[in-house]
Amino acid sequence: MKIEIVEERNNPYLDRVETILRIEHPASATPSREDISRFIVDRLGYEPGKVIIKYIKTFTGMNISEALIYYYPDGIDWSTIEPVKRGKVIRIGEEESKAEEEEA
């Protein structure tokens, strides 16, 4: 799996950094949010509790996906800006806490 940053822009009005990733995944399925979140934390150095993976979409007939990432460096309450639709918007760091709650 090869991940590259296509575009990264600063949005001063919403106090966030918007990043578009291009993910090439030949002969494999669309990468999970967990795989992308590992890349974001490891390679981009974003803090886990301040990142939202807005979407991951795969282009039809290709093994190429695109992901939109929002990073709130000041850690504002993103729920006032981002509507949560059917639980698809997941903050990085929430997956680990949910997994720990299920184990207990």
Secondary structure by P-SEA (a helix, b strand, c coil): cbbbbcbbbbbccccbbbbbbbbbbcccccccaaaaaaaaaccccccccccccccccccccccbbbbbbbbbccccccccccccccccccccaaaaaaaaaaac
